[in-house]
Amino acid sequence: MNEDSVRETRKEKAGKGRPALKKTGIHRAGKGAGRGHAAQVLAAVLLAGTLTSCQRGGAAETEPAVRDFFAMNTSVSFTAYGDGAEEALAAAEERMGQLESLWSVTEEGSEIYRVNHSGGEPVVLSRETADLAEFALEMAEETQGALEPTLYPVLEAWGFTTDEHRIPEETEIQELLSNTGYEKVRLDGETIRLPEGMELDLGAVGKGYAGDFICELLREQGITSALLDIGGNIQTIGTRPDGSDWGLGLRNPFGEGTVGVLTVSDCAVVTSGNYENYFVGEDGKTYGHILDPETGHPAESGLASVSIVTEEGKLGDALSTSLFVMGPEEAEAFWRENEDFEMIVITQEGEIIVTEGLEDRFVLGNDFQNMELQILER
């Protein structure tokens, strides 16, 4: 029997083993809830892709070391405090370059490029790439295919990898989808084999995984206070030097400015949304870059953005994309089943849904004080 013929769709699987959605677990915080924290946030905001990082008031602190560069097809900015910070960030930039040379889809000689051009033959990977591939495949299984690391040719067909946007014919999309499916990838230790015609892209988890590597490197260098911005993926080491939390402004997915401010320390915050990488087709419809692996079309899940707060950047990266594809109800169910992350979800209707672990850490911005937060409780 053909392997594809027995694959269940994500929606069919969603009814198996998931708890019933507990709408009674939602309560609304009053308008302007948590305003007492707002005084801690200064007006100076540094735009950072899907997130913004806000400097908070406090004791005077030493000048940070800052490293700005381009890697993994995105802008990167590292900020670190303390003795040896300059040297540590130089090593971090070098490490980012090494990881990109392993994981790039387009760079000839990268391990992923070799895998995608192997003609179905096995390829031996480095430990870093094997671990990343293993994690991506595990998360694809965990999210029931909402995260799909073999979708690159479909993204390419829409022009999201080349900026030559177009609307593919449905026959082309279906033909490309026949060569996708994480369950067809065979990974045995550090040896991987893809069926001929399939391509692997680990970009949906690569920035977060790289951030985890960099955090580990900086800690080994003695850095105890740092903020990493990898194309909008934010990871923090410790607190600010004065002991206060980092303040992150959550971008408004519908226009300019920030929806609110999230205060965090020693964690990763990753946001996914279709409001930056998109195009308007000849039909006048807007098409975003996050594709639904089941249809091969841009996801229409009812969500405008998903922000994940977790200890590891790689998990935040994987979940922000996959929960965006799932939509609000499946995202809620997934959160109830797992206790290793918190989230802020903004729907296309303008609802802001915050899980209970962030209730005291998220404050609506001045332009959004008339909105009500929905707080998800377990």
Steps between C-alpha positions, in 0.01 A plus 500: 500500500628846412628678811312817409168316472498417870609838630242666719456872463587723792132578554410130510776436752400798709194317625708215641656526840442873541308634799174679439545874465421661833341830413419542869875541550489846344441811703535858392738740664347843540581779261843638574585202722850506638555873439714519811784338308480745213689770691805273492528522122672796337385645169824414319432194287741311276315333214601138458300325231196330651591623848645818641731521797428776752753642741364538850600753762720405793847540637774620271658217310822451311509557127413179316696333225290485183553288191281553188537282193310298240470123527251224420333735252404749770630791707663402828574719800676377814529711815703386802624655824804434714871435474600322181169577327665629180706184460204278585282663235775467240509127573118491481499660154760250381288213637193630317694493175607142564142389563374678190762322291357170626127573472457728197259365238657699217873504584681233302710292733267532798384174651134574426587582139680167470201318647262668255720410204585147609267327253357287779839381624593511872697799627707513819436814704690686768369459852354853495302438182387153604371638831317782321344260250397263777334781693317627189367152425395449862310830499337413168368185664404682820304763308343238271655651191421867567878543495623347176877515432463366143283782367778704339410430133145623563630820661728541201208460260320790670818708472545552873862382481588709195275810532365416153146454626229322304189290555578142388244290320327246721637212293854625565436530874359149523791356303747670734307384808539141384872537574450629854443320827727495805420132560682408177832635633728231642744613768723242664745658739697742284397346167200639314324383186233689306297352215613634165317822417445601863672800659566576865490851646572547872441875494186474714714393795849606395504855640374384838747211507783738411389731780525213746855430381595867537350525850703198605816648347452837672435339838821300458674834438370630833218718362206524742300780334427505127225541242511325164282607208519257209258633244238569766570185699587640842706309757617643829774394739416592857357844575620847417815598691290695753302184581180611322324290237540559130200676345391377157248694295268270305451628145154598385419251220246739346709815472763714663606495864481242774200320649659480842810428703610162632754486786724192510840373606716201408270363230410508131213693340418411139220648289357382169260689275432566134513879523862544389562242227201507269384618162178618339402290199344615176169390650541764773536240774785508754715185519724441803816290517386254769355210303256235617679170425170327431392735222824656377329839523565785745349412836157649565467404864338816629819611676696820442797410722619243752768576761656215695688542829714204600842405633641384166506698179465189286170410665370855467594502132323171431186584694449855375476372143301183565246660736446778247408232247274319749284799587367615838305193611769245417766731643305520824462123514871452435587744779276313742681175418847647551649691791829618353388825338272802526351696213335821384262456207347782297211402273404660172195636682727691737461278806805473725529166679766461771577182694488531876876482553537836323201679652716710735775547243308646206370857494295650218651801328346846519320467167346167604379583851138475389545133409435209733737209548371147504698301756525124444509296820583133525 
